């Protein structure tokens, strides 16, 4: 299957500090790819580099066309949605106002009512709280809102950063179940950054393992589950 997203010799810098050191990775069209690694490995920076949020070198291709060097808003308009670490919820706005902002970058006339109902079908709890101020939602509901807001873009690629952070396991499983459903029903490709390796390996088709800004291991998820180094370091057995 062809790659929808491909990075070649990708570097990223914060000021004079280089954080990514020549990454090569790809996300297949219709696939789910996960990036694993410890804190400080460069996982979040990788997603930011794809979105043009940090200074980069190397190349990033989306659907065969280079997007490195583009402004973040132009990357979004291509159909790349980012649900960031920490959820990025606009806490003073209602659920529905947050969702409306998610559709802002889309071109053409929109049937927002239909789009709201589409995402509420995935996240019924948000539909019940559509007029509620987002800051009063639970942590799990705010994470659902972050994913739902990204879906309002009708993305081809969803960048998902640490969706399990600070949430109860039952909520995390539900969110990732919905992500898998979105992937299957809407053919949205997913690039997932996650510290919970067991959950990520169950969800993803392909895995890249990052250490200090370098890819040290990669392969199909089922193969990585059987790798002794991955099992000892990330799965605890």
N, C-alpha and C positions, 0 to 999 in steps of 0.2 A: 504493500500500500504506500502511496506517495506521502511525503512529509508535508504537512501544512505549515509547520514552523520549523525552522532549522537555524541553529547558531553555529558559526564557524570561527574558531580562534577568538572567542568573545572575551574581552577584558572589560573591567569596570573600575572606576576610580571615584573615591571621595576625596576631593582636593588632590594632594600629592600621594595619597595612600592607594595602592592597587589592591583591590579586593578579589577580583576574578582574574585568573591567570590562564587565558587561552582555552575556554570551555568549548567543547563540541557536543551538541545534543540535538535531538529532534523530537517532534511530536507528530505522530502519524495522523492523517485526516481521519476523524471519527474515533481516534484512540484516546486512552488516558495514560499519561506519563507522570511519574512522580519523581521528585528530587528529594533524597534523604540526606541527612547529615546532622552533626551536632550543632549546638549554638555557635555562631560565628563562622560557620563553614562557607557562607555566602549564598544561602538559599534564597532569602528575601531579596538580596541584591540582584540575583539572577532574574527574578520577575521584574524588578524595577528596570533592569537593563533592557529587557524585551520591550517595555513600555516607553523607553526614552526618558526615564526619570533620573538617570545618573549619566555621567560622562563615560562613553564606551569607546573601544576600538575593536577591530574585527568586524564581522558581518552578522546580521540577523535577517533571515528571509522569511516572508509570510506569503504563502501561496506562490512561491517562486520569485517574488519581488523583494528587493532589499528595502527594509524599513528602518535600519539603523540610521541615526541622524535626523529622523522625522520628529516633529513635536509630538508630545504625548497625546494631545487632542486629535491629531491626525492619525495616530496609531489606533486610537479608540474608534474612530470613524471607519476604519477598515474592518471592524468586527472583532476586536480584541477587548474583552472585558476583564477587569481586575477586581477581585474581592480581596482587599488587603488584610494583612495581619492586624488584629485589633479592631476589625470590622469597619471602621471609618464611618460609622453611622452619624447622621446629622441629628443630634439628640434633641434639639428644640423643635424639630419638624415632626409631623405625623408620619405614620407608616406610608400612607399613600403619597404624601409629599416627597418622601425619600425615593419612592419608586418612580415618581414623575421625573426626578432628577436623573435617574438611571437611563431614561429614554431621551434625554436632552440632545445627545450627539447623533441621534438617528436622523436620516434625511427623509424628506417627504411628509405627507400628511399621515397622521397616526390615529388609529382607533384605540385611544388609551384605555377606554373602558374594557375593550376586548383583551388588551394586554394585561390589565390588572387581573381580570378573571383567569387568564392563562397562568400567571404566577401564583395566584391564590389556590389554584387547583393542585399545585405542587406543595404549597405551604398554607393549609387551611387555617392554621393559628393566626397567620398574618391577616387573612380575610376577616377574621372575627375582631381584629384589633386595628382595622384600617384607619380609624380616626384617632387612634391613641398616639400620644407623643412617644417617639421612639426611645427616648431616654428612660422611659418607665418600663420598657420591656425587660424580660429576663435576658441573661447572657445568651442562652440558646436561641431565643427569638431574635435577638439582635444579629446573631450570626446568620440565621435564616434570612433576615432582611438584607444583609450584605450580599448574599448569593442571589436573592430575588431581584435586588436592584441591578446587579450585573446582568441578569437575564432580560431585563427590560430593553437592553441594547439589541436583543436578538443576535448574540455573538456567534461567531464561528469558532472562537477559541476562548475558553474561560481559564483565567489564571487565578488559582485559589491558594491563598497563603495561610497556613496553619489554622484550618477550620476547627480543629479540636481544642485549641488553646483555652484552658480554663473551664472547659465544659464537662459535664457528667458523661460517662461512657454511653449511656442510653441515648442521650441527645446527639452525641457525635455519630453514632451508628445511623440514626435517622437522617441526619444531614447528608452523610455520605451515601446512604441508600437513594436519596433524592438526586444527588449528583450523578449516580450511575443511571438513574431513570432518565434524567435530562440528556445524558450522553447517548442513551439508546434510542429514545423517542425523537429527539430533535437533532441528533447527530452532531452535537456540540463536542468538539475536542477539548480536552482538559489537560492543563499542566498544574499539577498539585505539588505544593511544598508542605511537608508534614513531618513532625517529629515522632508521631506514633507510627513506627515502622510496620507493625503488624497490620494495622488498619490500611495503611497506604499500599502495602504489598497485596492485600486482598482486593483492593479496588483497581489497581493499575495494571496495564498491559506490559509496560516497560519501565525500568528503574535506572536512575543515575545516582550514584553515591558520591557526595561531595566531601572533600576534606580541604580546609584552608584554601578555598577558591579554586580547587582543581577536581576534575572528575577522576576518581581512582578506581571505579568499578562501574560497569553498566551491563545490562542484559535484560532478557524477559523476566517478568515478575516471578514466574514459577521456578526459573533457574536460580534467581537470587535467593529465594526462600531456602534453597538447599545448600547455599554457600555457607561454609562453616564460619568464615570471618563475619559475614552479615548476621548470622544467627547469634554468635557470641556477643557482638558489639551492639546489636539493635533489637534482637528478639529475646535475649536473655536465656537462651538454652543452647 
